[in-house]
Amino acid sequence: MAFGARILKTGMAVTLALYLSALLNFTSPVGAAIAAIFAMQPSIYRSWRYFLDQIQTSTMGAVLALLGGMLLSNEPIAVGLVCILVIMISMKMNRADTIGLTLVTVISVMEASGQWEFALTRFLLTLTGIVSAFIINISVFPPKPRKQYIQQIETVFTGLSLLLRTAVSHEMKESVFRDEKNALEGSIKALADKYALFEEEQKQLRRAKYSQTRQMVVYKNLLHSLQKGFEVLEAVDRHYFQAERTERTDELFDRHLEQLIKYHEYILLKFEDKLKPGANDSEPLGDDNDNFLNAAIQGYDPEKSGQLRLSVVAAAIYDYGYQLERLDKLADQINRLNGDEKE
């Protein structure tokens, strides 16, 4: 199990919430600790958004629970009905991510049969937990999702290149290949989730800077290139070895994959500005990618076993190469813009 900053910060937020609850003389500080756990978010923006959303739904939940406790008592069926009502209202308010903590507040308030003093205390406990999580999130190892994103891109590419280099040659043990591929799939999904977080933040900016918009385009294309590479792995795994092949076919596919991996690596070096001056004028893949596709489907015979399967794999590889060409052009544009800004 990996020990990360978020794990540490969650523990610290719980500790701070409990200390603050003791300082404020709350009789049951557990509620604040629970709120702190729910409120720990992957970015500062998400923490602030969660804070505002949770205030709204917790207030609504506490009021409904107070009324429900006064009118319906704390019978189990009454608690269930109020919970259903709170869930429906929260969904209507587009606050689905706050439902869990809001229901904890509702159940706690109704347990006290609608006593308003307890409802207020419960609300303050929730607020204490959320504030504790927010303070810890912005003060201790504040999230740097953009820097982490680039680091993850490099890590995922390393795993992708290894699997693509051994996919056709079939040198890796099947069990190892399968485990590595599943891990790679999870890493790409985590990257996609992080990109969705950036996109969410970007939409909230009324006037996003041009540099921020440009950065989002880069992030999207970097992610898309990795996804296209993974699609090649999927196609090889499902179709390549079920088709009739010759040594020439294996050599053709393996050689072109090697070329694409080196091309992908070269493009990443461009983005990282690690190339010497004058060494960043790579030739577009263009003809090589087209020639590969033509050679792969040359003499296509639908009656021949597995020919269609090879065409599916070839198309996935071609699509990966096409995406890399787009990424390369983007890298050149970014480098030119950065050069103009420095002048």
C-alpha positions as CSV (number, residue, x, y, z in Angstrom):
1,M,0.0,0.0,0.0
2,A,1.4,3.4,-1.0
3,F,1.7,6.0,1.7
4,G,0.9,9.4,0.1
5,A,0.4,13.0,1.1
6,R,-3.4,12.6,1.1
7,I,-3.3,9.8,3.6
8,L,-1.1,11.8,5.9
9,K,-3.3,14.9,5.5
10,T,-6.5,13.0,6.2
11,G,-5.0,11.8,9.5
12,M,-3.9,15.3,10.4
13,A,-7.3,16.7,9.5
14,V,-9.0,14.2,11.8
15,T,-6.6,15.1,14.6
16,L,-7.1,18.8,14.2
17,A,-10.9,18.3,14.1
18,L,-10.8,16.4,17.3
19,Y,-8.6,19.0,19.0
20,L,-10.8,21.8,17.9
21,S,-13.9,20.0,19.1
22,A,-12.4,19.5,22.5
23,L,-11.4,23.2,22.6
24,L,-14.9,24.2,21.7
25,N,-16.3,21.8,24.4
26,F,-18.3,19.7,22.0
27,T,-19.6,16.6,23.9
28,S,-19.3,14.2,20.9
29,P,-16.3,15.2,18.6
30,V,-16.7,12.1,16.4
31,G,-18.9,14.0,14.0
32,A,-16.2,16.5,13.3
33,A,-13.7,13.7,12.6
34,I,-16.1,12.1,10.2
35,A,-16.7,15.4,8.4
36,A,-12.9,15.9,8.1
37,I,-12.6,12.5,6.4
38,F,-15.3,13.3,3.9
39,A,-14.0,16.8,3.2
40,M,-10.4,15.9,2.2
41,Q,-10.3,16.6,-1.5
42,P,-7.6,16.2,-4.2
43,S,-7.3,19.9,-5.0
44,I,-7.7,23.2,-3.2
45,Y,-10.5,24.2,-5.6
46,R,-12.4,21.0,-4.8
47,S,-11.9,21.6,-1.1
48,W,-13.4,25.1,-1.4
49,R,-16.2,23.9,-3.6
50,Y,-17.0,21.0,-1.2
51,F,-17.0,23.4,1.7
52,L,-19.6,25.7,0.1
53,D,-21.7,22.8,-1.1
54,Q,-21.7,21.0,2.2
55,I,-22.7,24.1,4.1
56,Q,-25.8,24.3,1.9
57,T,-26.8,20.6,2.1
58,S,-25.9,20.2,5.8
59,T,-28.0,23.3,6.7
60,M,-30.9,21.9,4.7
61,G,-30.5,18.4,6.2
62,A,-30.3,19.8,9.8
63,V,-33.5,21.8,9.3
64,L,-35.4,18.9,7.8
65,A,-34.1,16.6,10.5
66,L,-35.1,19.1,13.2
67,L,-38.6,19.4,11.7
68,G,-38.9,15.6,11.2
69,G,-37.8,14.9,14.8
70,M,-40.3,17.4,16.1
71,L,-43.2,16.2,13.9
72,L,-42.4,12.5,13.4
73,S,-40.2,11.6,16.4
74,N,-37.2,9.4,15.9
75,E,-38.9,6.2,14.7
76,P,-36.8,4.3,12.2
77,I,-39.4,4.7,9.4
78,A,-39.4,8.5,10.1
79,V,-35.6,8.7,9.8
80,G,-35.7,6.7,6.6
81,L,-38.4,9.0,5.1
82,V,-36.4,12.1,6.0
83,C,-33.2,10.6,4.5
84,I,-35.1,9.9,1.2
85,L,-36.3,13.5,1.1
86,V,-32.8,14.9,1.8
87,I,-31.3,12.7,-0.9
88,M,-33.9,13.8,-3.5
89,I,-33.3,17.5,-2.6
90,S,-29.5,17.1,-2.7
91,M,-29.8,15.5,-6.1
92,K,-32.0,18.3,-7.3
93,M,-29.4,20.8,-6.1
94,N,-26.7,18.9,-8.0
95,R,-24.9,18.2,-4.7
96,A,-24.7,14.4,-4.9
97,D,-21.1,14.3,-3.5
98,T,-22.3,15.8,-0.2
99,I,-25.1,13.4,0.4
100,G,-23.1,11.0,2.7
101,L,-22.1,13.5,5.3
102,T,-25.5,15.3,5.1
103,L,-27.2,12.0,5.9
104,V,-24.9,11.5,8.9
105,T,-26.0,14.9,10.1
106,V,-29.7,14.0,9.5
107,I,-29.5,10.8,11.4
108,S,-27.7,12.4,14.4
109,V,-30.2,15.2,14.7
110,M,-33.2,13.0,14.4
111,E,-31.8,10.7,17.1
112,A,-32.2,13.6,19.5
113,S,-35.9,13.9,18.6
114,G,-35.6,17.3,17.0
115,Q,-33.9,19.2,19.8
116,W,-32.7,22.4,18.2
117,E,-29.7,22.8,20.5
118,F,-28.4,19.4,19.4
119,A,-29.1,20.3,15.7
120,L,-27.0,23.4,16.1
121,T,-24.2,21.5,17.8
122,R,-24.3,18.8,15.1
123,F,-24.1,21.5,12.4
124,L,-21.1,23.2,14.1
125,L,-19.4,19.8,14.4
126,T,-19.7,19.2,10.7
127,L,-18.4,22.7,10.0
128,T,-15.5,22.1,12.3
129,G,-14.5,19.0,10.4
130,I,-14.8,20.6,7.0
131,V,-12.8,23.7,8.1
132,S,-10.1,21.4,9.6
133,A,-9.7,19.5,6.3
134,F,-9.6,22.7,4.3
135,I,-6.9,24.2,6.6
136,I,-4.7,21.1,6.4
137,N,-5.2,20.7,2.6
138,I,-4.0,24.2,1.9
139,S,-1.2,24.4,4.5
140,V,0.4,20.9,4.5
141,F,1.8,19.7,1.1
142,P,-0.7,21.7,-0.9
143,P,-1.9,19.7,-3.9
144,K,0.0,20.4,-7.1
145,P,-2.1,18.4,-9.5
146,R,-0.5,19.9,-12.7
147,K,3.0,19.0,-11.7
148,Q,1.9,15.5,-10.6
149,Y,0.1,15.1,-13.9
150,I,3.3,15.6,-15.9
151,Q,5.1,13.2,-13.7
152,Q,2.4,10.6,-14.1
153,I,2.5,11.1,-17.9
154,E,6.2,10.1,-17.8
155,T,5.6,7.1,-15.6
156,V,2.7,5.9,-17.6
157,F,4.6,6.2,-20.9
158,T,7.5,4.2,-19.4
159,G,5.0,1.4,-18.7
160,L,3.3,1.7,-22.1
161,S,6.6,1.6,-24.0
162,L,7.7,-1.6,-22.2
163,L,4.5,-3.3,-23.1
164,L,4.4,-2.1,-26.7
165,R,8.0,-3.2,-27.3
166,T,7.2,-6.8,-26.1
167,A,3.6,-7.0,-27.3
168,V,4.3,-8.5,-30.8
169,S,7.5,-10.3,-29.9
170,H,5.6,-12.0,-27.1
171,E,8.7,-12.1,-24.9
172,M,7.0,-11.3,-21.6
173,K,5.2,-14.0,-19.5
174,E,1.5,-13.8,-20.1
175,S,0.6,-13.4,-16.4
176,V,3.2,-10.6,-16.1
177,F,2.0,-8.9,-19.2
178,R,-1.7,-9.1,-18.0
179,D,-0.8,-7.7,-14.6
180,E,1.2,-4.8,-16.2
181,K,-1.5,-4.1,-18.7
182,N,-4.1,-3.9,-15.9
183,A,-1.9,-1.6,-13.9
184,L,-1.4,0.6,-16.9
185,E,-5.1,0.8,-17.6
186,G,-5.6,2.0,-14.0
187,S,-2.9,4.6,-14.3
188,I,-4.4,6.0,-17.5
189,K,-7.8,6.1,-15.9
190,A,-6.3,8.1,-13.0
191,L,-4.8,10.5,-15.5
192,A,-8.1,10.9,-17.1
193,D,-9.7,11.7,-13.7
194,K,-7.0,14.3,-13.0
195,Y,-7.6,15.9,-16.4
196,A,-11.3,16.0,-15.6
197,L,-10.4,17.9,-12.5
198,F,-8.4,20.5,-14.5
199,E,-11.3,20.8,-16.9
200,E,-13.7,21.4,-14.0
201,E,-11.5,24.1,-12.6
202,Q,-11.1,25.7,-16.0
203,K,-14.9,25.9,-16.6
204,Q,-15.2,27.8,-13.3
205,L,-12.9,30.6,-14.5
206,R,-14.9,33.4,-16.1
207,R,-11.9,34.6,-18.1
208,A,-9.3,31.9,-18.3
209,K,-5.8,33.1,-19.4
210,Y,-4.6,32.1,-22.9
211,S,-1.7,30.3,-21.3
212,Q,-4.1,28.2,-19.2
213,T,-6.2,27.3,-22.1
214,R,-3.1,26.3,-24.1
215,Q,-1.9,24.2,-21.2
216,M,-5.2,22.3,-21.2
217,V,-4.8,21.5,-24.9
218,V,-1.4,20.1,-24.2
219,Y,-2.7,18.0,-21.3
220,K,-5.5,16.6,-23.3
221,N,-3.3,15.6,-26.2
222,L,-0.7,14.0,-24.0
223,L,-3.5,11.9,-22.4
224,H,-5.1,11.1,-25.7
225,S,-1.7,9.8,-27.1
226,L,-1.3,7.4,-24.1
227,Q,-4.9,6.2,-24.6
228,K,-4.2,5.5,-28.3
229,G,-1.1,3.6,-27.3
230,F,-3.2,1.5,-24.9
231,E,-5.7,0.8,-27.6
232,V,-2.9,-0.8,-29.6
233,L,-2.1,-3.1,-26.7
234,E,-5.8,-4.0,-26.5
235,A,-6.0,-4.7,-30.2
236,V,-2.8,-6.9,-30.1
237,D,-4.0,-8.8,-27.1
238,R,-7.4,-9.5,-28.7
239,H,-6.6,-10.1,-32.3
240,Y,-2.9,-10.3,-33.3
241,F,-2.1,-13.8,-32.1
242,Q,-5.3,-15.3,-33.4
243,A,-4.4,-14.4,-36.9
244,E,-2.2,-16.3,-39.4
245,R,1.2,-14.5,-39.6
246,T,4.6,-14.8,-41.2
247,E,8.0,-13.8,-39.8
248,R,7.8,-10.8,-42.1
249,T,4.5,-9.8,-40.6
250,D,5.9,-10.0,-37.1
251,E,8.9,-8.0,-38.1
252,L,6.8,-5.4,-39.9
253,F,4.5,-4.8,-36.9
254,D,7.3,-5.0,-34.3
255,R,9.6,-2.5,-36.2
256,H,6.8,0.0,-36.7
257,L,5.8,-0.1,-33.0
258,E,9.4,0.4,-32.0
259,Q,9.5,3.5,-34.3
260,L,6.3,4.9,-32.8
261,I,7.6,4.4,-29.2
262,K,10.9,6.3,-30.0
263,Y,8.8,9.0,-31.8
264,H,6.6,9.3,-28.7
265,E,9.6,9.5,-26.4
266,Y,11.1,12.2,-28.6
267,I,8.0,14.3,-28.5
268,L,7.9,14.1,-24.7
269,L,11.4,15.4,-24.7
270,K,10.3,18.3,-26.8
271,F,7.6,19.2,-24.3
272,E,10.1,19.0,-21.4
273,D,12.5,21.2,-23.3
274,K,15.3,18.7,-22.9
275,L,16.6,18.7,-26.5
276,K,19.6,20.6,-27.7
277,P,19.0,23.7,-29.9
278,G,18.5,22.6,-33.4
279,A,17.8,19.0,-32.5
280,N,14.1,19.5,-32.1
281,D,13.3,19.4,-35.8
282,S,12.0,15.9,-36.1
283,E,10.5,14.7,-39.4
284,P,6.8,14.0,-39.4
285,L,5.9,10.3,-39.3
286,G,3.6,10.8,-42.4
287,D,4.8,8.4,-45.1
288,D,6.2,5.8,-42.7
289,N,2.8,5.5,-41.1
290,D,1.0,5.3,-44.4
291,N,3.5,2.8,-45.8
292,F,3.1,0.6,-42.7
293,L,-0.7,0.5,-43.1
294,N,-0.4,-0.3,-46.8
295,A,2.1,-3.1,-46.2
296,A,0.0,-4.5,-43.4
297,I,-3.1,-4.9,-45.5
298,Q,-1.3,-5.7,-48.7
299,G,-2.8,-8.8,-50.3
300,Y,-5.8,-8.7,-48.0
301,D,-7.9,-11.8,-48.5
302,P,-11.2,-12.0,-46.5
303,E,-11.1,-15.8,-47.0
304,K,-7.8,-16.1,-45.3
305,S,-7.9,-16.9,-41.6
306,G,-7.3,-13.9,-39.3
307,Q,-6.7,-11.3,-42.0
308,L,-9.4,-9.1,-40.7
309,R,-7.9,-9.4,-37.2
310,L,-4.5,-8.1,-38.5
311,S,-6.3,-5.2,-40.2
312,V,-7.9,-4.2,-36.8
313,V,-4.4,-4.2,-35.2
314,A,-2.9,-2.3,-38.1
315,A,-5.6,0.3,-37.9
316,A,-5.0,0.8,-34.1
317,I,-1.3,1.2,-34.7
318,Y,-1.9,3.7,-37.6
319,D,-4.3,5.7,-35.4
320,Y,-1.6,5.8,-32.6
321,G,0.9,7.1,-35.1
322,Y,-1.6,9.7,-36.4
323,Q,-2.2,11.0,-32.9
324,L,1.6,11.2,-32.3
325,E,1.9,13.4,-35.4
326,R,-0.7,15.8,-34.0
327,L,1.1,15.8,-30.7
328,D,4.4,16.6,-32.5
329,K,2.9,19.5,-34.3
330,L,1.5,20.8,-31.0
331,A,4.9,20.5,-29.4
332,D,6.5,22.6,-32.1
333,Q,3.8,25.2,-31.8
334,I,4.3,25.4,-28.0
335,N,8.0,25.7,-28.4
336,R,7.7,28.5,-30.9
337,L,5.2,30.4,-28.6
338,N,7.5,29.9,-25.6
339,G,10.4,31.2,-27.7
340,D,8.5,34.3,-28.8
341,E,7.5,35.0,-25.1
342,K,11.1,34.9,-24.0
343,E,12.2,37.4,-26.7
